[in-house]
Amino acid sequence: MKSRKLFPENKFWKLLSQKGQSLVEFILLLVVISGISYGFVAFMNRNLARYWEYSANLIINDKPGVNTVRLD
């Protein structure tokens, strides 16, 4: 018996293959979006830590009369 007689191509098989493709596309899209999101968060955390460290050092190392603006 020929294989096409056993498994005829009808709408069910096409729909089943499209569901599999949709699942794969969804997973790949989810991975890409998650990767971009985690990368952005890591980048912002690194820069934000530098900003807070700079601000803390500026406050800690403040000396009277140094770095003041004269309005003469």
C-alpha positions as CSV (number, residue, x, y, z in Angstrom):
1,M,0.0,0.0,0.0
2,K,1.3,3.4,-0.9
3,S,2.1,5.9,1.9
4,R,0.0,8.6,0.5
5,K,-3.1,6.4,0.9
6,L,-2.2,5.8,4.6
7,F,-1.6,9.5,5.4
8,P,-3.6,11.6,3.0
9,E,-2.7,15.3,2.9
10,N,-5.7,17.0,4.3
11,K,-6.4,20.1,6.4
12,F,-5.7,18.3,9.6
13,W,-2.0,17.5,8.8
14,K,-1.4,21.1,7.5
15,L,-3.0,22.5,10.6
16,L,-0.9,20.2,12.8
17,S,2.4,21.3,11.1
18,Q,1.4,25.0,11.3
19,K,0.8,24.6,15.1
20,G,4.3,23.2,15.4
21,Q,5.8,26.0,13.4
22,S,3.9,28.6,15.5
23,L,5.2,27.0,18.7
24,V,8.8,27.1,17.5
25,E,8.4,30.7,16.3
26,F,6.9,31.7,19.7
27,I,9.8,30.1,21.6
28,L,12.4,31.7,19.4
29,L,10.7,35.1,19.7
30,L,10.5,34.7,23.5
31,V,14.2,33.8,23.7
32,V,15.2,36.8,21.6
33,I,13.1,39.3,23.6
34,S,14.3,37.8,26.9
35,G,17.9,38.1,25.8
36,I,17.5,41.7,24.8
37,S,15.7,42.5,28.1
38,Y,18.3,40.8,30.3
39,G,21.1,42.5,28.3
40,F,19.5,45.9,28.8
41,V,18.9,45.4,32.5
42,A,22.6,44.2,33.0
43,F,23.8,47.3,31.0
44,M,21.7,49.7,33.1
45,N,22.6,48.1,36.4
46,R,26.3,48.4,35.5
47,N,26.0,52.1,34.6
48,L,23.6,52.9,37.5
49,A,26.2,51.4,40.0
50,R,28.9,53.6,38.5
51,Y,26.6,56.7,38.9
52,W,25.8,55.9,42.6
53,E,29.4,55.2,43.3
54,Y,30.5,58.5,41.8
55,S,27.8,60.3,43.8
56,A,28.7,58.7,47.1
57,N,32.4,59.4,46.5
58,L,31.6,63.0,45.7
59,I,29.7,63.4,49.0
60,I,32.3,61.5,51.1
61,N,35.3,63.4,49.6
62,D,33.7,66.8,49.9
63,K,36.1,69.4,51.4
64,P,35.1,72.9,52.4
65,G,36.3,75.6,50.0
66,V,37.3,73.1,47.2
67,N,35.3,73.0,44.0
68,T,33.1,75.9,45.0
69,V,31.9,78.4,42.4
70,R,32.7,82.0,43.1
71,L,30.0,84.5,42.0
72,D,32.2,87.6,42.0
